[in-house]
Amino acid sequence: MGKDDDTTGKQVIARAAGILKALEGQAEGLTIAAITRASGLPRTTALRIVVALQAQQMVVSVDGRVRLGPAITRLAGSTFLDVTAIARPHVEALARGARETVNLSVLRGNHAVLVDQVASDHELRVVTPVGSALPLYCTAHGKALLADMSDGEVSDRLGDAWERRTANTVAGMAQLLAQLRGIRRGGVAYDAGENIVGVNGIGITLRTTTAERYALSIVMPQVRFEAGAADLTARIREAAEAISACF
């Protein structure tokens, strides 16, 4: 491919991307005229690109209005696997450096579902099966995810009452919201035996370009937490920054 062809190809891709971005969040779709205005393209160019995108099921046209198509939905659905794969080398590196179990979780309702894990090499270690759904209010990664929400969303999501899983579990919404304010200031959440007696954790959210909300966490027996907390906090911050930089 020559230089001119390469430039033309990039231009076409950029224009197609511009149209797809214009359709983002437009549940009712847009007319060609509206797409032309939003993208800044000539009408004939916009129409030609829309037709090409429609052939690939990237967009569909119904009653004269264009909206995102099923191929976009399928691509969005694969993002779950992509985030896990992108994060995996950093999860492994964090586990090696920390010598504790590292978990990657995704928000689902009022739980965080564990989607990837690298276990500690210590004989005494904390391991939860991948696929487990853990409460948000009493785990480090769960509280990190909650801290990214407004107080109103936290209240709506969790309701007024929940199970106190240990004596250390947060007692109610007022106490939880106070904790979340501290997490927002510091950027890192902690679990001091709040979900399982004798198990501590450190959690932090990840910044991705996906619609999903992910968190990284380190979990360990309480007996090793105090001596290593500062080092582990620094390590998880560094890992989260490295993962987020990939998006």
N, C-alpha and C positions, 0 to 999 in steps of 0.2 A: 504494500500500500504506500502510495506516495504521500508527500507532506500535505498536499492540498486535500487529498482524500481523507487523511487522518483528521485534518481540521474540520472538514465537513461532517465526518462521523461524530466528532465530539460535539459539534453544534446541534446535530439532530438529537443526540442523547440528552443534551442540556435542555433543549426545547421540550422533549417528551417528559423529562423530569419536572419541568416547570408546570406542565399541564396536570400531571399527577398531583403535584403539591397544591395546585389550585382546587382540585377536587377533594382534597383531604377535609374530612369533617362535613362535607356537603351531602347529607343523607338523601336529600331530594334531588340531587344532581344539579348541573348547570347547563344552560343552553350554550350553543356554539358562540353566540354573541357574548355571553358572560365569560366564557373561557377566553375568548379573544381579548376582552378587556383585562381580565385577571393576569393573563400570561404576557400581554404586550405584543403578541404575535399578529401578523396579518391574518385575516379570516381564512383565506385559502390555505395558508400554512397550518393553522390550527386545525382546520378540518381534515387536511391530509394526515396529520399526525394522529388525530383522534381515530380515523379509520384504521391506521396501522396498529394502534394500541388495541382497538376493538378486535382485530383479527387474532391478537394474542390473548384475548380475554382479560386484558389489563383494565379495560373499561367496557361498560355496556351502555347502550342508548335505549331509553324507554320514553315513549311519548315526547320525543324531541329534546329530552334532557339526558345528559351524559353523567354517569356516576362511576365510581371505582368498581372494577369487575371481580369475578371469582378468583382469577389468578393472583390478584393482590392479596386476597384473603388467605389463599394457600401459602403465599410467601410469608405473610405475617405470622401464620401459624407455625412456620418452621423456625421463627426467631427464638423460641424457647430452647431448641437444641443448639442454635448458633451461640447464644449467650453462654451456655454451659461449656461448649467447646472452646470458645474464646477465653473464658475464665480459667479453664482447666490447668494450663501451665503455671498460672499464678497461684492457683489453689495448691498445687503440688509444691511449688517453691515455698509458700508460706508454711505448709505443713512440715517441710524439711527443716526450715529455719526455726520454727517454733517448737517442734517435736511434740506437738499436741494435735488433736483431731480438728480438722478444718471442714466446715460445712458451707455449702452454697444453697440458699433457700429462695423461694419465690412466693409472693403474697397470693393467698387464695382465701377470699372471704375474711373470716376472723382468725385464720391460721396462717402459718408459714410452712410450706411444704418443702422438705429437703430434697433437692434434685441432684446434688453431687456431694461427694465426701472423700477426703483422704484421711485415713485413720492414723493416730499417733503410733510411734514405734515403742512407746513405753508399755511395760507389761500391765500396769494399772492405767487404764485409759477409758475414755467415754466414747461409745459408738452407738449411734442411733440409725436404724435401717433407712436407707434411701427410700423416699416415698412417704415417710412419716409426716403427719401434719401436727405441728406443735402450736400451742396457744401463743398469741401475740403478746399478751399482757405480762407474761412471767418468764420470757426468754430474752436473751440479749439481742438476738437478731430480730425477734418480734418487736421489741421495744424500739429498736433502731428504725424499723419500718413504720411504726406508729408515729415516731417523732417527725417523719416527713409529711405527716398529715396535719390538717388543722384540728384544733380541739373539737370542733363540731363534728368532723368526719370520724374522729376517734370515738366519740360518744355514740354516734349513729351506728358505727360498725360493731362495737362491743356490747352495747346495751348497758343496763344498770347493775347487773349482778353477774358474778362468775365464780367458778370453783377456786377456793384457796387450796392450792396443791401442796404447799408446805407452810410452816409457820412464818416463813419469810416472804410469802406471796403478797403482793400489793393488795391492800385491804379494800380499796374502792376507787371510784373514778377520780375523786379529788386528789388522792395521793398519787395516782398514776399520772395525771396531767402535770402535777408538780415535778415528777421525775422526768417527764418528756421535755419540759422546759429546760431542764439541766442538760439533757441529751442534745437538744438543739444547739445549745451554746457550745458544748464540747465536741459534738460530732460523733461520739462513741457511746454505746450503751453497754450496761453490765447486768449480769444475772448472778446474784449471790445466793445460790441454793433456793431459788424461787420456784423452780419447776420440779427439780429433783433434789432431795436432801444430799448434800455433799458434792454437788456438781456446780461449777461456776462457768460463766461464759462472758465473752466480749463480742459485741456485734457492731456492724457498720453497714450502711446502705451503699449500693453501687449506682453510679450514674451511667445509664445506657440510653440509647436512642430509641428503645422499644417502649411499648405501652405497658409492659410488665414492670413490677417493682421487685428488685432483687436485693438480698442482703448476704453478707459474708460474716461468718462467725468462727471463733475458736472456743472449743469447750474442753474442760479438763477437770480432774478431781480437785476439790477445794484445797487439799493439802499442798498442791503445787501452785495455787493461784497467787497468793500474796507475794511470794518472792519474785514471781515472773511477770506480774501485772503490767508494770511500766514498759518493759521490753516488748511484751506481746501487744500492747496497745500501739506502740510505735510501728511494729511489724504489720499489724492489720491495716493501719492507716496507709502505709506504703503500698501494700498489696491492693487495697481498694483504689488508690490513685492510679496504679498501673493498669488495673482492669478497666477502669472508667476511661482511661486515655485511649483504649482500643476502639472506642465508639465515637 
